Amino acid sequence: MGISNTEIEKMNSFQEGSYLYRSSWFQLMRPLTFSGTISPILAGTAVASLYAPIRWDIFFVMIIAALIVQATANMFNDYFDFKHGQDAEKWKDTDERSGNEPAHHHIPYTAIGMLCIAIILGVWLSIQSSWWVALIGSISIVFGYLYSAGKHSLSALGFGELTAAVFLGFVTTILSFVVQGHAVDGFILAVALTFAMLISTMILSNNIRDLKKDRGFRNTLPMKLGRKNAARLLSVLLISIYAWAIFLVIIQVVPWTAILSLFAIPVALRLCWSYRLKAARQEEIKGMKWAAYHHWTFGLLFAIGIGAGAFML
């Protein structure tokens, strides 16, 4: 969607407290991206169930705490994007209020309040398992903020995919395993790598879609590689995810039932097609939704497959 001259003038004369988000608080949290948290936690917990019965109270608290952290990271992302001159179409003047739309200047306070809840939940998880959980969780919160904050944010410097791979891939998967009372081993690291690659495809898809919009604001990985090479990297990552999943089944890191994840291949193909060389702009825009659908489909099927294998033991 293009930005009108009026909207550009509004951004240039940005004043704190003058704008409202055009949708609800829930949409501001970007629920479609929540698979980035839910799927790795399900998988990490499923791997833990291969060792011993899981504690459901810990599982649900882990889900809630991680979702809060991801939601606040998404909120900060939209907050700072608009503050630095992007996405004017997502915002409107306060005199256009038609409901309970989030005010731009309220977002940091709400996000901080939510993070306080996540920290309390993290302390409880640490008491139940290890204080390493509190340390790693705190680092994750800091990096979630640094991902968007400032003109030299991690996403602006081209580290978006790497940051997501580390914290929404490795860290989330491993922590969901550790809080169940297990030490980190090669099995959980191998499973975590799957989700590190998977979340990278979501961030990469988003950055390919936003190539033109981000110019002058960010220096993302697709900008450094070029659109053609970035699309190739996306295809390589998707192929690697399925090859790795099959390999994990073959070497018996995960049960054979994890092969259920291969049913997500049609969604992966549709995602690749959205970013082909001559793709229309509307296809690229919809491509981000396909990336989210793929994360949901593959992640849930992979986790269910591992859990089913544990159930049959």
Helices and strands as residue ranges (DSSP letters): H 5-12, E 19-21, H 25-28, G 31-34, H 35-49, H 56-83, G 88-90, E 91-93, G 94-96, G 104-106, H 107-128, H 132-146, H 160-164, I 165-171, H 172-178, H 186-209, H 211-214, H 221-225, H 227-250, G 256-264, H 265-274, H 281-312
